Amino acid sequence: MSAFPYEGQFEIHRTLPEEGTDQHSVLEMLTIMSTTENRVWESGQCSGTMYCGDHDHYDFLNEAFAKFSYVNTLQRDMCPSATKFEAEIIAMTLDLMNASALEGSVPGGLVTSGGSGSIAHAMLAYREMNSSTTQRPNVIKPETAHPAFDKACHLFGIELRVAPVDPLTTQVDLDWVKSNIDANTVALIGSAGNYGYGTLDPITELGAIALEHEIGLHVDGCLGGFILPFGRELGYDIEPFDFAVPGVTTISADTHKYGYALKGTSVLCFADQSLRNSQYFYRTDWSGGKYCSPGMDGSRSGGLLAATWAAMVHLGRSGYRRYAKEIFATSAAMQDAVRSHDSLRIMGKPSFLFSFTSDEFDIYHVNDFLQTKGWRLNGEQYPNAIHMAVTRPQTQPGTVERFTEDLADAVSYAKEHRGEKPKSGAIYGGVDGGPNDEADAFIKMFMAAMMDQQSSIPV
Ligand SMILES: Cc1ncc(COP(=O)(O)O)c(C=O)c1O
């Protein structure tokens, strides 16, 4: 077990201190920790996770957050601003998702705590909407769709049917989807784009199937929702994926990813408010008073709504388009670097996020070498692959050149070490060797290291 974070540098608190520490000293410790950790991504070598990476922007959002950080958005009589922020965040996102193309329905939305939250609320809505007609509802997701769907189905007792994807295009097998729909299927799922490969499922075709069977279609735009529309405007070859596609009934789009807001918000868009309303929770006969909440959360910070609203209103379409232009161009240049090596193969038709593998050697040798140069790409499995979600930090001058050079050396390293066991593995997905006892044990150890390190703190 590694040392407890910052052990030896800062005091470890096992109990609530009797006397508090002065504000200045607390802030000094926080500054040291955040400055140290920021260095990991500021170089532009870290895939995804820091979408804006601009400290001026973060300072602006933090200022917006601070003005409402202590406000509970449940108490709307005290904070009408929360209604303004939430309504406008939803309206702007619906507009971006082309809700004006919908006919005969009244679109609506929900601001949730993140991508997993939006996905969970969508699954809950499909279950509730169909509760009188299905015993145990099922949904069909492409294998590549995010595990947040598996989690939501696990939590809500929905059966999850996992459709295979084409190994070359990485897109969902439509025939499989068609032949696995039955009377209890309440929704299909497609990603735009998926976490692993940044590829889009054929949303138009999925929409047609959904319409034919009179079931829902959720498009997971958690990652792509706030960047793909601008990529399309810029002329990149991106298939339609929003409400302009007939049959699309919900879309998740994360403001805390390419929406460049603070961590903690996402928008779930509904083609029709009735679907959203089906998952509202009311308790009218509780002794504590009549209770209702629009989603699973109870109290929420008004600060997150204010900061999300501030990011959107401040950047505007031109700001998002400008960032998208830089990100798409950087991603294309990095993909060119990958394509310049015959031994590397890009998975499917990627976008701002690209993933690559090798048919000649284990790609984790490439990852091992890149790690020594400060790169932090994300690892995948079946097949082993690594991906780079290009965000604004990569658009800094010199990053593409550094990637190109380091990748060339990494390929040479991988060729030299072909046949040996690489040091790195698919962290997000598991460990090499597949879903066996060893992988389960590894995941349990990983969770314990993250959550239970207090037990390792010296008394
Ligand atoms: C495509 C996709 N969907 C859903 C999620 C889950 O989002 P979150 O981590 O905000 O819960 C992610 C996260 O990376 C994602 O890439």
PDBQT file of the ligand as one rigid body, heavy atoms in Angstrom, charges set to zero:
ROOT
HETATM    1  C1  LIG A 501     -19.566   8.868 -22.983  1.00  0.00    +0.000 C 
HETATM    2  C2  LIG A 501     -19.646   9.028 -21.498  1.00  0.00    +0.000 A 
HETATM    3  N1  LIG A 501     -20.811   8.831 -20.880  1.00  0.00    +0.000 NA
HETATM    4  C3  LIG A 501     -20.941   8.957 -19.549  1.00  0.00    +0.000 A 
HETATM    5  C4  LIG A 501     -19.866   9.296 -18.766  1.00  0.00    +0.000 A 
HETATM    6  C5  LIG A 501     -20.032   9.407 -17.275  1.00  0.00    +0.000 C 
HETATM    7  O1  LIG A 501     -19.880  10.731 -16.878  1.00  0.00    +0.000 OA
HETATM    8  P1  LIG A 501     -19.544  11.151 -15.388  1.00  0.00    +0.000 P 
HETATM    9  O2  LIG A 501     -18.170  10.648 -15.100  1.00  0.00    +0.000 OA
HETATM   10  O3  LIG A 501     -19.645  12.640 -15.424  1.00  0.00    +0.000 OA
HETATM   11  O4  LIG A 501     -20.538  10.542 -14.484  1.00  0.00    +0.000 OA
HETATM   12  C6  LIG A 501     -18.626   9.508 -19.360  1.00  0.00    +0.000 A 
HETATM   13  C7  LIG A 501     -17.447   9.859 -18.567  1.00  0.00    +0.000 C 
HETATM   14  O5  LIG A 501     -16.357  10.004 -19.048  1.00  0.00    +0.000 OA
HETATM   15  C8  LIG A 501     -18.515   9.378 -20.768  1.00  0.00    +0.000 A 
HETATM   16  O6  LIG A 501     -17.351   9.573 -21.405  1.00  0.00    +0.000 OA
ENDROOT
TORSDOF 0
